[in-house]
Amino acid sequence: MSPLRVRRDRGVPPEQRSRTDVTVTAVITVAVLLVVLATWYFSDARGTSHTEAGPGEAVAPPSAAVAPPENLAEIWRTRSEPSGPSGVGEPVLVDGTAVVRDGDRVAGVAVDDGHEAWSYSRDRHLCGVAGNWGRVVTVYRGPKGCSDVTSLAASTGGYEDTRSSLGSTDVGLFRSLDHVGVLSEDRVELWRSDLVRTVEVGHVETPVSADAQPLDGCRFSSSLTRKDLLAVMADCDREDGKGTVSLQVADPEESGEPEVTHEFTVPPDAELVGVAQEAAVIYVHGDGRRATGPDDYSGSRFQVLHTDGSFEQHPADPSPALTYLAEGHADAPFIPVTGDLPHHMTWFDGERLVGFGPTNLEPRFSVPALGSGDAMAGSLLVPVPGGIAVVDWDTGTVERTVPVDRGDHDGPVSLRVRGDVVVEQRGDEMVALRQRP
């Protein structure tokens, strides 16, 4: 039996290739290179600069605080544009990472020592940044509006999730422990941790049905969410000029079909300033003086709106941040500076920090302040002129003030706490403080 012979095709010898073969091969090669070049040129990657933390360089959370500080010293500072309107936005902190914003660039800085661990930027306008779920959510303006979204691991800057859809040109971001929300004049939507949209309210390009969006055509001015509740404030051009607050399910069965729990008609000079699991609270400016009691419908007041349709009213000090409500809503969305603390929901009204009960949202105290506060070791820390007030978070009583030298900064100051580090947002600077040994 003869051995098996394997035939090897050695191809066409070079001397037998025609000029046409060579030309066709060259054309195909050039075409492939042009496609690759065009794909790169028009891709997002071309306009993206991304540096992740190296192995073993992930940001770790700082040490836990055992007591409120007796003194505070600066440990680092950096330029960072505020996250909220009018320079009163809180510093964005996620676990042990402070999120620094400089133009269209975002960086993760270790709260503990201030070193930059990672950075991310694109050649597009950065519409907003939020922190949640151990991630940093960046929203950039693309061809379809502020809707090019990327989430990054807060500790390393590594990619997590992305989304792209139709969006508005200008948006404001708000958040709870469960969602990140996007507010614009014509729509509101919520995303869960994987950036999948759970609900959209208002104008939708392709609605599920003709009556799926009852608030289509309304102008949204504020929105807040907590747990399974979404509250939106809208002007729907009512003949009496009044506004609408819609309390809805944050995770309906179909994201394009909002499920309304209850809808309230409210004064036109009102905005949302707090939210609980089954209620929302609005501030009504009125005639600009503190209401004399729960039956005074002319003065400045809070109205607590419950999902069962009931409401209560409480007197409120006039808010400098919302004086424009007396003459109608401003053009830009209103993102209240709120806090979700262990025993209270809080709102900074421009001059004072107001503490609401976590369930019924009744106002319990107010403390003169420069901006938002945060909890540390069983107390509430509040920025005040000359330092940081240590406040009893049950009564609102100021126990003492820790001196802080802020130099020539005399504007708003908002703070957040991570472990034993206090991070202040002072205009376009972020400053970290820690007790001296």
Secondary structure, 3 states (H helix, E strand, C coil): CCCCCCCCCCCCCHHHCCHHHHHHHHHHHHHHHHHHHHHHHCCHHHHEEEECCCCCCCCCCCCCCCCCCCCCEEEEEEECCCCCHHHCCCCEEECCEEEEEECCEEEEEECCCCCEEEEEEECCCEEEEEEECCEEEEEEEECCEEEEEEEEECCCCCEEEEEECCCCCCCEEEECCCCEEEECCCEEEEECCCCCEEEEEECCCCCCCCCCCCCCCCEEEEEEEECCEEEEEEECCCCCCCEEEEEEECCCCCCCCCCEEEEEEECCCEEEEEECCCEEEEEECCCCCECCCCCCCCCEEEEEEECCCCEEEEECCCCHHHHHHHHCCCCCCCCCEEEECCCCEEEECCCEEEEECCCCCCEEEEEECCCCCEEECCEEEEEECCEEEEECCCCCCEEEEEECCCCCCCCCEEEEEECCEEEEEECCEEEEEECCC
